[in-house]
Structures are given as C-alpha cells and as structure tokens.
Amino acid sequence: IAANEAQNRAKIEQTIARHELFIGMTSEQCVQSRGKPDKINITTTSDRREEQWVYSGRQYWVSSQAAGGTALTTVNEQIAEGWRYLATCYVYFENGILTAVQDSQ
C-alpha cells in the first residue's frame, strides 16, 4: 500500500510540474499546477458547492527534469522542454474536487 501511495504521489507531482490537470485533483493541487485563477464563479445549492474557475490564456515553463524525464501531455504526446501556451480554460469543482475541464481552442 505504501508503494502505491508513493507512486500516486509521484504521478501527481509530475502532473503538477507539467501544469496539467486531472479529474479528482483538489483545488489546492490545481493552484499548484496552474496558479490562482483569473476569476471564480460560485454556485451554492442545498447540498453542494460548485465552482467554475476561469484561467485566461497563460504561458508555463515545462522542464523535462521536473516532468520526470520526458514531459508527456494527457494524450501521451512527447513535448520538448520549454514554454507552453495554454488557451482559456474553465475548470469545474464540486465540494473542492475537480470534476470537469473545458479548454478553448
């Protein structure tokens, strides 16, 4: 079990180092990966709190060392070390857990 936890922690750290997101990550992990959002829209219902975070287009530096060797995108394409531009992105949370990501093209 400890080995699995260490493996999961390493995968999360690599994902954050590549400035990527994944369903199930916490809002704190999202801030570590992408920084603070430009805008947060909040919906509160009787049984949950939903948030939409808006990230306007941003640039991030992706280091091959920080990404565990060769950086991989979520579609398993190799990318070179360097600046990476991300278009406007909408990130959705329910009770502090990421549930959806909407990217603009």
N, C-alpha and C positions, 0 to 999 in steps of 0.2 A: 504494500500500500504506500509506503514512504517513497519508493522508487517511482510509482505512478504520480504521486503528488509533485515530486521534483521534476518529472518530465512535463507535467501540465504547467508548472510554474515557468519552466524554460520556454515552452511554446508561447505562453502569454507574454513573457518578456521580449521574445523575438518579434511577436506581432506588434507590440507597442513600439519597439525600436524601428520597425518599418512604417510606423504611422498608419497602420491598418486597424480595422475594426472587426469584431466578430459578434454574432448573436450570442447573448448570455453574459457579455462582459458588463462590469459595473460602470456606473457613471464616473467613478474615480479613475478607473482604468482608461476610459475614453478620454478624460482630460490629460492623462499621462501620454496617450497616443497622439492626440490632435490638438491639445491645448484647450483653453476655455472657448466656448462657442461665442459667436458674434451676437446671437440672440437666443433666448429661451422662451418658448410659448408653453404655458402650463394649463392643463385641464384637470380639474378635480371632480370626481364623482363620489357617490356614497360609499363605494368600496375600493377605489383605487386612485392613484395619482399618475397621470400621463404627462410626459414632457416631450416637446419637439425641440431639438437643438438645431440651430442653423449655423453652418460654417460656410462663410463666403470663400471664394477661391483662395487657396493658400499654397505656398511652396514649403517643402520639407526636405531636409538633407537626409539621405538614406546611406548609411555606412555599411559596407559589406561585413565589417567586423562586428558591428552591433547587431546585424541580422543573422549572425551565426554562420558566416562564410559567404555564401551566395544568397543575395536577397531574392525572395520569391513573392510574387503577388498572389492574390487569392485565387487566381486561375492558373497557378503554377507556371507562370512565365518568368524566366530569369530576367532580372533588371540590373543594370550597371549601378555602381556606386555613384552617387551624385544627387543633384537637385531633382525633386519630383513635384510636379504641379498637380494639385487636386482641385477639380471644379467644385462649384457649390454643392454642398452635401447636407441632407436633412437626416438627423439621427433621432430615433424614437425610443423612449424609455417608458417602462411601466414599473412603478414602485422601485425605481433605481436600477433596473436591469434592462440592457439594450435588447429591443425586440424587433427592430427593423432599421434598415439604412436605405435611403433614396439618394442616388447620385444624379446630378445634372450632366448632360453630355454637351 
